[in-house]
Amino acid sequence: MLEVQTYPTVGEAASAMDDRARFLGGGTLIMNRVNYGDRRFTRIVRTTDASLSEIRAQGDRLEVGAGVKMAEILASRDLDFLSPAARAVGGPAIRNMASVGGNLMAPHPYGDLAVALLALDADVRMVSGEEMSLEDFLARRNGVVRSLLVRRPQGDEFRFRKVSRVKPKGISVMSMAAHLTRSAGRLSGVRIAYGAMARTPVRVRAVENALEGVSLDLAGISAALSVATEGLDPPDDPIASGWYRREVAPVHLRRLLLGEDAR
Amino acid sequence: MKSPVTFWLNGSETAVFVDAGANLLDVLRRGCGDLSPKYGCGQGGCGACTVLIDGEPHVSCLVLAETVAGRSVETTGGLSNGPDPHPLQRAFMEGFAAQCGYCTPGMLMAAKALLDRNPSPSRPEVEEAISGNLCRCTGYEPIVDAILEAARQRGAA
């Protein structure tokens, strides 16, 4: 039998977690499992703690509560740089429900917002107070997240693209995000992240390295395009095969980097 | 183990006992007898179960029922004014925007959320508003036309 436990603070809720419990955010992941009779858990743990839904400045970073919904990101002027990724998640009803924290836990091929946050070098603050890079968090996906910490990108240096077969709403063939920082007119310290190309959203270091010191034009990025999927083994799923994902990734990477419209 | 939940269903205060882990769709249909929201996929992928919670569209199959305590829930069952269909319902009928009709309640609620917020939407805005609702019969065009027609008639009234 399933049991639902509701706590007034996220700290108490986190303390109630164990292997047989699932933390309920917006419900889009956990209720799906409940509806399909997943018996790996017997307790749903949730909290009414309003602090999880706050968006606030934290030094030079923005702190986004794990309970903030995609629709709230779209309504926030401070988080307008995340709008393309938040809008890529589901339709309007899902965006009223799906939370930032849930997106970090979403199984392949979901988790488009996490791709954007990964490229932006976001950090994760756990309920325990521990802080870690989103990349480290995605490698273990364990514990209850309190918030995300992210710096606002400058000018047009952040780009996001979701590739799906159905418009305007479709599941990802892949999603890509790039934080194109420059030094003396050339790319420097660039971060590239993919979604739906591995078990979790991942950084693509081969591409990042190939973009170091080059100019942002077709000649400059050609070496990066040739290593677009180096080290990746994209999964097969009903949306696309791994082979297809590998084949088309360089095309979409080029479009992302050069700001080209899809034809 | 059942727990009591009180909420507002189409403007009427409603109290039901819900099973632990029950979703709102199940409670509306089996607990409240409101059969207007439909079960489609149970994954939030089809939108057939769309209802408005505090005016915003939600897929009720993924809403833990007890989270609507004290909140307002609107379904297609509450759209008409007695025998008079809602303008959206009338536009759907007159524009042949329903074939099998299974997606219609979800489409209507997604459209109502849009028109309540934006009385004069563009065609792309309508397409975006119903992008989470699948229809396997119509090809969507009559549905989009009907929503635009309902908006026009509201504006002309």
Boltz contact constraints between the chains, C-beta under 6 A:
constraints:
  - contact:
      token1: [A, 2]
      token2: [B, 20]
      max_distance: 6.0
  - contact:
      token1: [A, 2]
      token2: [B, 21]
      max_distance: 6.0
  - contact:
      token1: [A, 3]
      token2: [B, 20]
      max_distance: 6.0
  - contact:
      token1: [A, 4]
      token2: [B, 20]
      max_distance: 6.0
  - contact:
      token1: [A, 27]
      token2: [B, 62]
      max_distance: 6.0
  - contact:
      token1: [A, 27]
      token2: [B, 63]
      max_distance: 6.0
  - contact:
      token1: [A, 27]
      token2: [B, 64]
      max_distance: 6.0
  - contact:
      token1: [A, 28]
      token2: [B, 44]
      max_distance: 6.0
  - contact:
      token1: [A, 28]
      token2: [B, 62]
      max_distance: 6.0
  - contact:
      token1: [A, 31]
      token2: [B, 23]
      max_distance: 6.0
  - contact:
      token1: [A, 31]
      token2: [B, 62]
      max_distance: 6.0
  - contact:
      token1: [A, 32]
      token2: [B, 43]
      max_distance: 6.0
  - contact:
      token1: [A, 34]
      token2: [B, 21]
      max_distance: 6.0
  - contact:
      token1: [A, 35]
      token2: [B, 42]
      max_distance: 6.0
  - contact:
      token1: [A, 90]
      token2: [B, 132]
      max_distance: 6.0
  - contact:
      token1: [A, 91]
      token2: [B, 131]
      max_distance: 6.0
  - contact:
      token1: [A, 91]
      token2: [B, 132]
      max_distance: 6.0
  - contact:
      token1: [A, 92]
      token2: [B, 57]
      max_distance: 6.0
  - contact:
      token1: [A, 92]
      token2: [B, 132]
      max_distance: 6.0
  - contact:
      token1: [A, 93]
      token2: [B, 50]
      max_distance: 6.0
  - contact:
      token1: [A, 93]
      token2: [B, 57]
      max_distance: 6.0
  - contact:
      token1: [A, 93]
      token2: [B, 58]
      max_distance: 6.0
  - contact:
      token1: [A, 93]
      token2: [B, 59]
      max_distance: 6.0
  - contact:
      token1: [A, 93]
      token2: [B, 132]
      max_distance: 6.0
  - contact:
      token1: [A, 94]
      token2: [B, 44]
      max_distance: 6.0
  - contact:
      token1: [A, 94]
      token2: [B, 132]
      max_distance: 6.0
  - contact:
      token1: [A, 96]
      token2: [B, 56]
      max_distance: 6.0
  - contact:
      token1: [A, 96]
      token2: [B, 58]
      max_distance: 6.0
  - contact:
      token1: [A, 97]
      token2: [B, 58]
      max_distance: 6.0
  - contact:
      token1: [A, 168]
      token2: [B, 128]
      max_distance: 6.0
  - contact:
      token1: [A, 168]
      token2: [B, 131]
      max_distance: 6.0
  - contact:
      token1: [A, 169]
      token2: [B, 131]
      max_distance: 6.0
  - contact:
      token1: [A, 169]
      token2: [B, 132]
      max_distance: 6.0
